[in-house]
Amino acid sequence: MSLTMTKKVAEYRALRATIQQRGTARVVLLPVVFIGWTGIAVATANVITVAISTLVPLFILVAGFEAIFALHVSVERIGRYLEVFYEGDTEPGWERTASRFAQNFPGAVQDPLFGRLFVLATSVNFLPAALGWESLPELAVLAGLHMLFINRIRLARAFASSQREQDLQRFLTLQRETTEGTEIAGRDQHGETEERS
């Protein structure tokens, strides 16, 4: 087995392991975030009795969502890389099959960002502020911050739904550029050899 083939096999295995680890981390992180959010929400409600106490648990939700979103984006991007540079058109593997499945059966695909859960938790997080507000400006600011996060979830879900196709096109472009660059370099070297002869 050549050194290039060994490097490619090692890279493929490392990237598949990365996908597995990050996918698992995303699922494990979800209950950790919600347990942390619940604990912080209860603790801040007991210590700080004003509506502003909802901000600390909101930050936990935001940080958890952003971590899950980052893990998902990187897993998808690695998957598209493997689809383009390793699977090819002739041998469809897991990544190409998963892409086709998502395209053909969009209702069967689950929410990889757990967006509905985060929207529900954000709504529940706002309840103490909605029920115990002391001034209208304070309520407006808290409502705005909670709505801003809900909008962030919506935008992230929209990005995630189009990311697979966009990344696929980007990697196909990179593959064409790499292939064309290799062909041009090969022609240049071959042409130089002929000129010397």
C-alpha positions in Angstrom: 0.0 0.0 0.0 1.4 3.4 -1.0 2.1 6.2 1.4 -0.5 8.4 -0.2 -3.2 5.6 0.2 -2.2 5.1 3.8 -2.5 8.8 4.5 -5.9 8.9 2.8 -7.2 6.0 4.8 -5.9 7.5 8.0 -7.5 10.8 7.2 -10.8 9.1 6.3 -10.8 7.2 9.6 -9.9 10.2 11.6 -12.6 12.3 10.1 -15.3 9.6 10.6 -14.2 9.3 14.2 -14.5 13.1 14.5 -18.0 13.0 13.2 -18.9 10.2 15.6 -17.4 12.0 18.6 -18.9 15.4 17.8 -22.3 13.9 17.1 -22.2 12.1 20.4 -21.0 15.2 22.2 -23.9 17.2 20.8 -26.4 14.7 22.2 -24.7 14.4 25.5 -24.4 18.2 25.8 -28.2 18.7 25.5 -29.2 17.2 28.9 -26.1 18.8 30.5 -27.3 22.2 29.3 -30.9 21.7 30.4 -29.8 20.4 33.8 -27.5 23.4 34.2 -30.2 25.8 33.1 -32.7 24.3 35.5 -30.3 24.5 38.4 -29.2 28.0 37.6 -32.8 29.1 37.1 -33.9 27.7 40.5 -30.8 29.1 42.2 -31.2 32.6 40.8 -34.9 32.7 41.5 -34.2 31.9 45.1 -31.4 34.4 45.5 -32.5 37.2 43.2 -36.2 37.9 43.3 -36.4 40.5 40.6 -37.3 39.7 37.0 -33.7 40.4 35.8 -32.8 37.0 37.4 -33.9 35.4 34.2 -30.8 36.6 32.3 -28.3 34.2 33.9 -30.3 31.1 33.0 -30.9 32.6 29.5 -27.1 32.9 29.0 -26.8 29.2 29.9 -29.3 28.4 27.2 -27.6 30.6 24.7 -24.2 29.1 25.4 -25.5 25.6 25.2 -27.3 26.2 21.9 -24.3 27.9 20.3 -22.1 24.9 21.4 -24.6 22.4 19.9 -24.9 24.5 16.7 -21.1 24.7 16.3 -20.8 20.9 16.7 -23.6 20.3 14.2 -22.0 22.7 11.6 -18.6 21.1 11.9 -20.1 17.6 11.6 -22.0 18.5 8.5 -19.0 20.2 6.9 -16.8 17.2 7.5 -19.5 15.0 6.1 -19.7 17.0 2.9 -15.9 16.9 2.6 -16.0 13.1 2.9 -18.9 12.9 0.4 -17.0 14.9 -2.3 -13.4 13.7 -1.8 -13.8 10.1 -0.7 -17.2 8.7 -1.8 -17.4 10.1 -5.3 -20.3 9.5 -7.8 -19.6 5.8 -8.5 -19.5 4.5 -4.9 -22.2 6.2 -2.8 -21.5 5.7 0.8 -23.1 6.9 4.0 -22.7 10.6 3.5 -24.2 10.6 0.0 -27.0 8.3 1.0 -27.7 10.5 4.1 -27.9 13.6 1.8 -30.2 11.9 -0.6 -32.4 10.7 2.3 -32.7 14.2 3.7 -33.6 15.6 0.2 -36.2 12.9 -0.6 -37.8 12.7 2.8 -37.5 16.1 4.5 -40.3 15.3 7.1 -38.4 12.2 8.3 -35.3 14.2 9.3 -35.1 15.2 13.0 -34.1 18.6 14.3 -30.3 18.3 14.8 -30.2 21.6 16.8 -33.0 20.7 19.2 -34.4 24.1 18.3 -37.9 23.4 19.5 -36.6 22.4 23.0 -34.6 25.6 23.2 -37.5 27.7 22.2 -39.7 26.0 24.8 -37.0 26.4 27.5 -36.6 30.1 26.5 -40.3 30.6 26.8 -40.4 28.9 30.2 -37.3 31.0 31.2 -39.3 34.2 30.5 -42.2 33.2 32.7 -40.8 34.6 36.0 -40.1 37.9 34.3 -43.6 38.0 32.7 -45.3 37.2 36.0 -43.1 39.2 38.4 -42.0 42.4 36.5 -41.7 45.6 38.4 -41.3 48.1 35.5 -42.4 48.1 31.9 -39.0 49.0 30.5 -37.4 46.1 32.4 -40.0 43.7 31.0 -39.5 45.1 27.5 -35.7 44.6 27.7 -36.1 41.0 29.0 -38.7 40.2 26.4 -36.5 41.6 23.7 -33.5 39.6 24.8 -35.6 36.3 25.0 -37.1 37.1 21.6 -33.6 37.8 20.2 -32.5 34.4 21.2 -35.6 32.7 19.7 -34.8 34.6 16.5 -31.2 33.3 16.7 -32.5 29.8 16.9 -34.7 30.3 13.9 -31.8 31.7 11.9 -29.5 28.9 12.9 -32.2 26.3 11.9 -32.5 28.0 8.5 -28.8 28.0 8.0 -28.6 24.3 9.1 -31.3 23.3 6.6 -29.4 24.8 3.7 -25.8 24.1 4.9 -25.6 20.6 3.5 -26.3 21.7 -0.1 -24.2 24.8 0.1 -21.2 23.0 1.6 -21.5 20.3 -1.0 -21.4 22.9 -3.8 -18.4 24.6 -2.1 -16.5 21.3 -1.8 -17.3 20.4 -5.4 -15.9 23.8 -6.5 -12.8 23.1 -4.5 -12.5 19.7 -6.0 -12.7 21.1 -9.5 -10.2 23.8 -8.7 -7.8 21.2 -7.3 -8.3 18.8 -10.2 -7.8 21.6 -12.8 -4.7 22.9 -10.9 -3.3 19.4 -10.9 -4.0 19.0 -14.6 -2.4 22.3 -15.4 0.7 21.5 -13.3 0.9 18.1 -15.0 0.7 19.7 -18.5 3.3 22.3 -17.5 5.7 19.6 -16.3 5.0 17.5 -19.4 5.5 20.5 -21.7 8.8 21.4 -20.1 10.0 17.8 -20.6 9.1 17.9 -24.3 10.8 21.3 -24.8 14.1 19.9 -23.3 14.0 16.8 -25.6 
